[in-house]
């Protein structure tokens, strides 16, 4: 297994997405986590009158969302 880790040129994110072992405190993963939590906080700060902004924030967070996509409750992010 060690030889596979040494020769594996994938990023930690690629390893996570593949379900393979990864370094949990990788700086790129930490940045992605912080950015996602920022998007959750931004979404939670919106009102129902800001539906286009809310949708855009959810699309950035999730990649894509279907129609209709309405959340009346604040989204929850994992707190450290």
Biopython code that builds the backbone (N, CA, C, O; Angstrom):
import numpy as np
from Bio.PDB.StructureBuilder import StructureBuilder

atoms = [
    (1, "UNK", "N", (0.823, -1.187, 0.000)),
    (1, "UNK", "CA", (0.000, 0.000, 0.000)),
    (1, "UNK", "C", (0.869, 1.254, 0.000)),
    (1, "UNK", "O", (0.509, 2.256, -0.618)),
    (2, "UNK", "N", (1.999, 1.207, 0.681)),
    (2, "UNK", "CA", (2.881, 2.370, 0.733)),
    (2, "UNK", "C", (3.371, 2.733, -0.656)),
    (2, "UNK", "O", (3.427, 3.916, -0.991)),
    (3, "UNK", "N", (3.733, 1.741, -1.486)),
    (3, "UNK", "CA", (4.216, 2.038, -2.832)),
    (3, "UNK", "C", (3.129, 2.704, -3.662)),
    (3, "UNK", "O", (3.431, 3.553, -4.501)),
    (4, "UNK", "N", (1.860, 2.333, -3.444)),
    (4, "UNK", "CA", (0.758, 2.973, -4.150)),
    (4, "UNK", "C", (0.647, 4.438, -3.728)),
    (4, "UNK", "O", (0.400, 5.296, -4.576)),
    (5, "UNK", "N", (0.822, 4.743, -2.458)),
    (5, "UNK", "CA", (0.737, 6.115, -1.976)),
    (5, "UNK", "C", (1.864, 6.954, -2.537)),
    (5, "UNK", "O", (1.651, 8.121, -2.867)),
    (6, "UNK", "N", (3.041, 6.402, -2.651)),
    (6, "UNK", "CA", (4.197, 7.136, -3.149)),
    (6, "UNK", "C", (4.024, 7.464, -4.622)),
    (6, "UNK", "O", (4.393, 8.558, -5.048)),
    (7, "UNK", "N", (3.472, 6.550, -5.413)),
    (7, "UNK", "CA", (3.340, 6.765, -6.848)),
    (7, "UNK", "C", (2.003, 7.381, -7.243)),
    (7, "UNK", "O", (1.812, 7.695, -8.418)),
    (8, "UNK", "N", (1.095, 7.562, -6.334)),
    (8, "UNK", "CA", (-0.218, 8.118, -6.632)),
    (8, "UNK", "C", (-0.111, 9.632, -6.754)),
    (8, "UNK", "O", (0.107, 10.325, -5.761)),
    (9, "UNK", "N", (-0.264, 10.141, -7.968)),
    (9, "UNK", "CA", (-0.104, 11.580, -8.221)),
    (9, "UNK", "C", (-1.425, 12.337, -8.106)),
    (9, "UNK", "O", (-1.472, 13.539, -8.368)),
    (10, "UNK", "N", (-2.496, 11.649, -7.717)),
    (10, "UNK", "CA", (-3.788, 12.328, -7.601)),
    (10, "UNK", "C", (-3.788, 13.307, -6.435)),
    (10, "UNK", "O", (-3.057, 13.138, -5.459)),
    (11, "UNK", "N", (-4.621, 14.331, -6.558)),
    (11, "UNK", "CA", (-4.787, 15.266, -5.449)),
    (11, "UNK", "C", (-5.589, 14.578, -4.343)),
    (11, "UNK", "O", (-6.220, 13.546, -4.569)),
    (12, "UNK", "N", (-5.554, 15.160, -3.154)),
    (12, "UNK", "CA", (-6.331, 14.598, -2.049)),
    (12, "UNK", "C", (-7.816, 14.650, -2.377)),
    (12, "UNK", "O", (-8.554, 13.733, -2.017)),
    (13, "UNK", "N", (-8.270, 15.700, -3.051)),
    (13, "UNK", "CA", (-9.685, 15.796, -3.454)),
    (13, "UNK", "C", (-10.043, 14.650, -4.394)),
    (13, "UNK", "O", (-11.105, 14.044, -4.251)),
    (14, "UNK", "N", (-9.179, 14.350, -5.345)),
    (14, "UNK", "CA", (-9.437, 13.236, -6.259)),
    (14, "UNK", "C", (-9.518, 11.924, -5.489)),
    (14, "UNK", "O", (-10.336, 11.060, -5.805)),
    (15, "UNK", "N", (-8.676, 11.781, -4.492)),
    (15, "UNK", "CA", (-8.714, 10.568, -3.672)),
    (15, "UNK", "C", (-10.006, 10.488, -2.869)),
    (15, "UNK", "O", (-10.615, 9.423, -2.766)),
    (16, "UNK", "N", (-10.429, 11.629, -2.293)),
    (16, "UNK", "CA", (-11.689, 11.658, -1.545)),
    (16, "UNK", "C", (-12.835, 11.231, -2.444)),
    (16, "UNK", "O", (-13.634, 10.370, -2.075)),
    (17, "UNK", "N", (-12.919, 11.837, -3.633)),
    (17, "UNK", "CA", (-14.016, 11.545, -4.548)),
    (17, "UNK", "C", (-14.007, 10.105, -5.021)),
    (17, "UNK", "O", (-15.058, 9.554, -5.349)),
    (18, "UNK", "N", (-12.831, 9.488, -5.060)),
    (18, "UNK", "CA", (-12.718, 8.083, -5.463)),
    (18, "UNK", "C", (-12.985, 7.134, -4.301)),
    (18, "UNK", "O", (-13.107, 5.925, -4.499)),
    (19, "UNK", "N", (-13.076, 7.682, -3.078)),
    (19, "UNK", "CA", (-13.283, 6.833, -1.909)),
    (19, "UNK", "C", (-12.012, 6.160, -1.428)),
    (19, "UNK", "O", (-12.062, 5.157, -0.716)),
    (20, "UNK", "N", (-10.873, 6.713, -1.819)),
    (20, "UNK", "CA", (-9.582, 6.151, -1.441)),
    (20, "UNK", "C", (-9.001, 6.888, -0.233)),
    (20, "UNK", "O", (-9.447, 7.989, 0.087)),
    (21, "UNK", "N", (-8.016, 6.297, 0.437)),
    (21, "UNK", "CA", (-7.380, 6.971, 1.573)),
    (21, "UNK", "C", (-6.799, 8.323, 1.159)),
    (21, "UNK", "O", (-6.291, 8.487, 0.050)),
    (22, "UNK", "N", (-6.886, 9.270, 2.064)),
    (22, "UNK", "CA", (-6.383, 10.623, 1.803)),
    (22, "UNK", "C", (-5.888, 11.248, 3.098)),
    (22, "UNK", "O", (-6.174, 10.754, 4.189)),
    (23, "UNK", "N", (-5.147, 12.332, 2.967)),
    (23, "UNK", "CA", (-4.646, 13.070, 4.126)),
    (23, "UNK", "C", (-5.723, 14.076, 4.523)),
    (23, "UNK", "O", (-6.026, 14.997, 3.764)),
    (24, "UNK", "N", (-6.303, 13.901, 5.714)),
    (24, "UNK", "CA", (-7.455, 14.700, 6.105)),
    (24, "UNK", "C", (-7.137, 16.173, 6.311)),
    (24, "UNK", "O", (-8.031, 17.006, 6.162)),
    (25, "UNK", "N", (-5.909, 16.524, 6.644)),
    (25, "UNK", "CA", (-5.590, 17.928, 6.901)),
    (25, "UNK", "C", (-4.867, 18.591, 5.727)),
    (25, "UNK", "O", (-4.086, 19.523, 5.912)),
    (26, "UNK", "N", (-5.138, 18.098, 4.522)),
    (26, "UNK", "CA", (-4.585, 18.682, 3.312)),
    (26, "UNK", "C", (-5.067, 20.133, 3.189)),
    (26, "UNK", "O", (-6.261, 20.383, 3.349)),
    (27, "UNK", "N", (-4.187, 21.091, 2.912)),
    (27, "UNK", "CA", (-4.586, 22.497, 2.822)),
    (27, "UNK", "C", (-5.670, 22.763, 1.770)),
    (27, "UNK", "O", (-6.543, 23.602, 1.989)),
    (28, "UNK", "N", (-5.625, 22.072, 0.652)),
    (28, "UNK", "CA", (-6.647, 22.280, -0.385)),
    (28, "UNK", "C", (-8.015, 21.802, 0.087)),
    (28, "UNK", "O", (-9.027, 22.437, -0.210)),
    (29, "UNK", "N", (-8.057, 20.690, 0.820)),
    (29, "UNK", "CA", (-9.328, 20.211, 1.365)),
    (29, "UNK", "C", (-9.844, 21.166, 2.431)),
    (29, "UNK", "O", (-11.046, 21.420, 2.504)),
    (30, "UNK", "N", (-8.953, 21.693, 3.251)),
    (30, "UNK", "CA", (-9.356, 22.654, 4.282)),
    (30, "UNK", "C", (-9.936, 23.914, 3.643)),
    (30, "UNK", "O", (-10.930, 24.454, 4.128)),
    (31, "UNK", "N", (-9.323, 24.382, 2.566)),
    (31, "UNK", "CA", (-9.827, 25.568, 1.865)),
    (31, "UNK", "C", (-11.190, 25.299, 1.245)),
    (31, "UNK", "O", (-12.085, 26.140, 1.329)),
    (32, "UNK", "N", (-11.358, 24.145, 0.630)),
    (32, "UNK", "CA", (-12.647, 23.786, 0.037)),
    (32, "UNK", "C", (-13.734, 23.707, 1.106)),
    (32, "UNK", "O", (-14.864, 24.137, 0.877)),
    (33, "UNK", "N", (-13.396, 23.161, 2.269)),
    (33, "UNK", "CA", (-14.340, 23.070, 3.382)),
    (33, "UNK", "C", (-14.725, 24.463, 3.867)),
    (33, "UNK", "O", (-15.903, 24.733, 4.102)),
    (34, "UNK", "N", (-13.747, 25.347, 4.017)),
    (34, "UNK", "CA", (-14.021, 26.714, 4.470)),
    (34, "UNK", "C", (-14.887, 27.459, 3.455)),
    (34, "UNK", "O", (-15.797, 28.196, 3.834)),
    (35, "UNK", "N", (-14.604, 27.267, 2.173)),
    (35, "UNK", "CA", (-15.400, 27.928, 1.131)),
    (35, "UNK", "C", (-16.846, 27.425, 1.159)),
    (35, "UNK", "O", (-17.779, 28.211, 0.994)),
    (36, "UNK", "N", (-17.033, 26.127, 1.366)),
    (36, "UNK", "CA", (-18.387, 25.573, 1.445)),
    (36, "UNK", "C", (-19.136, 26.128, 2.651)),
    (36, "UNK", "O", (-20.318, 26.455, 2.549)),
    (37, "UNK", "N", (-18.461, 26.236, 3.785)),
    (37, "UNK", "CA", (-19.106, 26.799, 4.971)),
    (37, "UNK", "C", (-19.447, 28.272, 4.774)),
    (37, "UNK", "O", (-20.456, 28.747, 5.296)),
    (38, "UNK", "N", (-18.616, 29.000, 4.026)),
    (38, "UNK", "CA", (-18.934, 30.398, 3.697)),
    (38, "UNK", "C", (-20.202, 30.474, 2.848)),
    (38, "UNK", "O", (-21.048, 31.340, 3.070)),
    (39, "UNK", "N", (-20.334, 29.568, 1.877)),
    (39, "UNK", "CA", (-21.538, 29.551, 1.041)),
    (39, "UNK", "C", (-22.777, 29.225, 1.860)),
    (39, "UNK", "O", (-23.834, 29.818, 1.647)),
    (40, "UNK", "N", (-22.658, 28.291, 2.794)),
    (40, "UNK", "CA", (-23.782, 27.942, 3.669)),
    (40, "UNK", "C", (-24.177, 29.161, 4.503)),
    (40, "UNK", "O", (-25.363, 29.461, 4.641)),
    (41, "UNK", "N", (-23.194, 29.858, 5.056)),
    (41, "UNK", "CA", (-23.483, 31.047, 5.864)),
    (41, "UNK", "C", (-24.136, 32.135, 5.011)),
    (41, "UNK", "O", (-25.071, 32.798, 5.461)),
    (42, "UNK", "N", (-23.653, 32.319, 3.797)),
    (42, "UNK", "CA", (-24.241, 33.320, 2.901)),
    (42, "UNK", "C", (-25.679, 32.965, 2.566)),
    (42, "UNK", "O", (-26.555, 33.831, 2.553)),
    (43, "UNK", "N", (-25.919, 31.686, 2.294)),
    (43, "UNK", "CA", (-27.291, 31.238, 2.002)),
    (43, "UNK", "C", (-28.196, 31.478, 3.206)),
    (43, "UNK", "O", (-29.322, 31.952, 3.054)),
    (44, "UNK", "N", (-27.717, 31.158, 4.378)),
    (44, "UNK", "CA", (-28.525, 31.314, 5.582)),
    (44, "UNK", "C", (-28.825, 32.773, 5.904)),
    (44, "UNK", "O", (-29.784, 33.065, 6.618)),
    (45, "UNK", "N", (-28.024, 33.680, 5.388)),
    (45, "UNK", "CA", (-28.229, 35.110, 5.644)),
    (45, "UNK", "C", (-29.229, 35.736, 4.675)),
    (45, "UNK", "O", (-29.560, 36.913, 4.817)),
    (46, "UNK", "N", (-29.715, 34.975, 3.696)),
    (46, "UNK", "CA", (-30.659, 35.518, 2.726)),
    (46, "UNK", "C", (-32.080, 35.416, 3.245)),
    (46, "UNK", "O", (-32.364, 34.723, 4.222)),
    (47, "UNK", "N", (-32.968, 36.132, 2.558)),
    (47, "UNK", "CA", (-34.402, 36.064, 2.866)),
    (47, "UNK", "C", (-35.113, 35.370, 1.715)),
    (47, "UNK", "O", (-34.524, 35.153, 0.656)),
    (48, "UNK", "N", (-36.365, 35.025, 1.920)),
    (48, "UNK", "CA", (-37.132, 34.369, 0.864)),
    (48, "UNK", "C", (-37.312, 35.277, -0.349)),
    (48, "UNK", "O", (-37.564, 34.778, -1.446)),
    (49, "UNK", "N", (-37.192, 36.560, -0.191)),
    (49, "UNK", "CA", (-37.296, 37.487, -1.317)),
    (49, "UNK", "C", (-36.052, 37.476, -2.197)),
    (49, "UNK", "O", (-36.057, 38.061, -3.280)),
    (50, "UNK", "N", (-35.022, 36.840, -1.759)),
    (50, "UNK", "CA", (-33.765, 36.784, -2.505)),
    (50, "UNK", "C", (-33.586, 35.426, -3.191)),
    (50, "UNK", "O", (-32.484, 34.877, -3.217)),
    (51, "UNK", "N", (-34.659, 34.899, -3.736)),
    (51, "UNK", "CA", (-34.623, 33.555, -4.311)),
    (51, "UNK", "C", (-33.557, 33.377, -5.401)),
    (51, "UNK", "O", (-32.879, 32.349, -5.403)),
    (52, "UNK", "N", (-33.377, 34.331, -6.328)),
    (52, "UNK", "CA", (-32.310, 34.133, -7.326)),
    (52, "UNK", "C", (-30.914, 34.002, -6.689)),
    (52, "UNK", "O", (-30.104, 33.188, -7.132)),
    (53, "UNK", "N", (-30.644, 34.792, -5.668)),
    (53, "UNK", "CA", (-29.361, 34.702, -4.974)),
    (53, "UNK", "C", (-29.262, 33.376, -4.230)),
    (53, "UNK", "O", (-28.220, 32.721, -4.262)),
    (54, "UNK", "N", (-30.325, 32.984, -3.572)),
    (54, "UNK", "CA", (-30.320, 31.718, -2.840)),
    (54, "UNK", "C", (-30.042, 30.552, -3.777)),
    (54, "UNK", "O", (-29.264, 29.653, -3.457)),
    (55, "UNK", "N", (-30.691, 30.581, -4.944)),
    (55, "UNK", "CA", (-30.491, 29.508, -5.923)),
    (55, "UNK", "C", (-29.042, 29.490, -6.411)),
    (55, "UNK", "O", (-28.431, 28.428, -6.526)),
    (56, "UNK", "N", (-28.501, 30.672, -6.696)),
    (56, "UNK", "CA", (-27.116, 30.752, -7.167)),
    (56, "UNK", "C", (-26.152, 30.212, -6.109)),
    (56, "UNK", "O", (-25.202, 29.501, -6.440)),
    (57, "UNK", "N", (-26.390, 30.544, -4.853)),
    (57, "UNK", "CA", (-25.523, 30.052, -3.775)),
    (57, "UNK", "C", (-25.611, 28.530, -3.659)),
    (57, "UNK", "O", (-24.592, 27.859, -3.490)),
    (58, "UNK", "N", (-26.817, 27.990, -3.750)),
    (58, "UNK", "CA", (-26.972, 26.531, -3.675)),
    (58, "UNK", "C", (-26.302, 25.842, -4.857)),
    (58, "UNK", "O", (-25.696, 24.782, -4.700)),
    (59, "UNK", "N", (-26.410, 26.444, -6.042)),
    (59, "UNK", "CA", (-25.754, 25.851, -7.214)),
    (59, "UNK", "C", (-24.237, 25.850, -7.052)),
    (59, "UNK", "O", (-23.572, 24.887, -7.436)),
    (60, "UNK", "N", (-23.688, 26.923, -6.486)),
    (60, "UNK", "CA", (-22.241, 26.957, -6.245)),
    (60, "UNK", "C", (-21.852, 25.915, -5.207)),
    (60, "UNK", "O", (-20.801, 25.284, -5.323)),
    (61, "UNK", "N", (-22.684, 25.734, -4.204)),
    (61, "UNK", "CA", (-22.384, 24.781, -3.135)),
    (61, "UNK", "C", (-22.522, 23.335, -3.603)),
    (61, "UNK", "O", (-21.679, 22.496, -3.285)),
    (62, "UNK", "N", (-23.576, 23.041, -4.354)),
    (62, "UNK", "CA", (-23.900, 21.659, -4.708)),
    (62, "UNK", "C", (-23.521, 21.279, -6.136)),
    (62, "UNK", "O", (-23.499, 20.093, -6.466)),
    (63, "UNK", "N", (-23.228, 22.242, -6.974)),
    (63, "UNK", "CA", (-22.891, 21.956, -8.364)),
    (63, "UNK", "C", (-24.080, 22.090, -9.284)),
    (63, "UNK", "O", (-23.957, 22.683, -10.356)),
    (64, "UNK", "N", (-25.218, 21.563, -8.908)),
    (64, "UNK", "CA", (-26.447, 21.664, -9.690)),
    (64, "UNK", "C", (-27.620, 21.345, -8.778)),
    (64, "UNK", "O", (-27.500, 20.556, -7.841)),
    (65, "UNK", "N", (-28.749, 21.967, -9.063)),
    (65, "UNK", "CA", (-29.966, 21.673, -8.307)),
    (65, "UNK", "C", (-31.123, 21.613, -9.281)),
    (65, "UNK", "O", (-31.076, 22.217, -10.353)),
    (66, "UNK", "N", (-32.157, 20.887, -8.908)),
    (66, "UNK", "CA", (-33.319, 20.741, -9.770)),
    (66, "UNK", "C", (-34.330, 21.854, -9.573)),
    (66, "UNK", "O", (-34.105, 22.796, -8.812)),
    (67, "UNK", "N", (-35.439, 21.728, -10.269)),
    (67, "UNK", "CA", (-36.534, 22.695, -10.166)),
    (67, "UNK", "C", (-37.686, 22.028, -9.446)),
    (67, "UNK", "O", (-37.915, 20.846, -9.703)),
    (68, "UNK", "N", (-38.411, 22.656, -8.593)),
    (68, "UNK", "CA", (-37.986, 23.839, -7.861)),
    (68, "UNK", "C", (-37.082, 23.438, -6.706)),
    (68, "UNK", "O", (-37.146, 22.309, -6.218)),
    (69, "UNK", "N", (-36.276, 24.329, -6.289)),
    (69, "UNK", "CA", (-35.380, 24.080, -5.152)),
    (69, "UNK", "C", (-35.593, 25.198, -4.143)),
    (69, "UNK", "O", (-35.032, 26.286, -4.279)),
    (70, "UNK", "N", (-36.398, 24.925, -3.140)),
    (70, "UNK", "CA", (-36.714, 25.934, -2.134)),
    (70, "UNK", "C", (-36.407, 25.360, -0.761)),
    (70, "UNK", "O", (-36.825, 24.252, -0.426)),
    (71, "UNK", "N", (-35.675, 26.129, 0.021)),
    (71, "UNK", "CA", (-35.390, 25.749, 1.411)),
    (71, "UNK", "C", (-35.904, 26.863, 2.300)),
    (71, "UNK", "O", (-35.450, 28.004, 2.208)),
    (72, "UNK", "N", (-36.854, 26.526, 3.162)),
    (72, "UNK", "CA", (-37.366, 27.517, 4.098)),
    (72, "UNK", "C", (-36.540, 27.565, 5.370)),
    (72, "UNK", "O", (-36.535, 28.576, 6.072)),
    (73, "UNK", "N", (-35.846, 26.487, 5.669)),
    (73, "UNK", "CA", (-35.034, 26.430, 6.871)),
    (73, "UNK", "C", (-33.579, 26.716, 6.505)),
    (73, "UNK", "O", (-33.170, 26.463, 5.372)),
    (74, "UNK", "N", (-32.804, 27.230, 7.433)),
    (74, "UNK", "CA", (-31.375, 27.428, 7.159)),
    (74, "UNK", "C", (-30.697, 26.105, 6.875)),
    (74, "UNK", "O", (-31.018, 25.085, 7.485)),
    (75, "UNK", "N", (-29.757, 26.128, 5.947)),
    (75, "UNK", "CA", (-28.939, 24.943, 5.695)),
    (75, "UNK", "C", (-27.962, 24.787, 6.852)),
    (75, "UNK", "O", (-27.566, 25.774, 7.473)),
    (76, "UNK", "N", (-27.581, 23.577, 7.137)),
    (76, "UNK", "CA", (-26.670, 23.335, 8.248)),
    (76, "UNK", "C", (-25.304, 22.926, 7.710)),
    (76, "UNK", "O", (-25.199, 22.094, 6.810)),
    (77, "UNK", "N", (-24.272, 23.518, 8.270)),
    (77, "UNK", "CA", (-22.903, 23.129, 7.926)),
    (77, "UNK", "C", (-22.277, 22.494, 9.152)),
    (77, "UNK", "O", (-22.687, 22.758, 10.282)),
    (78, "UNK", "N", (-21.299, 21.671, 8.924)),
    (78, "UNK", "CA", (-20.623, 21.031, 10.040)),
    (78, "UNK", "C", (-19.775, 22.049, 10.773)),
    (78, "UNK", "O", (-18.978, 22.761, 10.162)),
    (79, "UNK", "N", (-19.942, 22.117, 12.058)),
    (79, "UNK", "CA", (-19.176, 23.053, 12.859)),
    (79, "UNK", "C", (-17.992, 22.339, 13.482)),
    (79, "UNK", "O", (-18.097, 21.201, 13.937)),
    (80, "UNK", "N", (-16.871, 23.028, 13.491)),
    (80, "UNK", "CA", (-15.659, 22.433, 14.057)),
    (80, "UNK", "C", (-15.678, 22.477, 15.560)),
    (80, "UNK", "O", (-14.735, 22.017, 16.203)),
]
sb = StructureBuilder()
sb.init_structure("model")
sb.init_model(0)
sb.init_chain("A")
sb.init_seg("    ")
for serial, (resi, resn, name, xyz) in enumerate(atoms, 1):
    if name == "N":
        sb.init_residue(resn, " ", resi, " ")
    sb.init_atom(name, np.array(xyz, "f"), 0.0, 1.0, " ", f" {name:<3s}", serial, name[0])
structure = sb.get_structure()
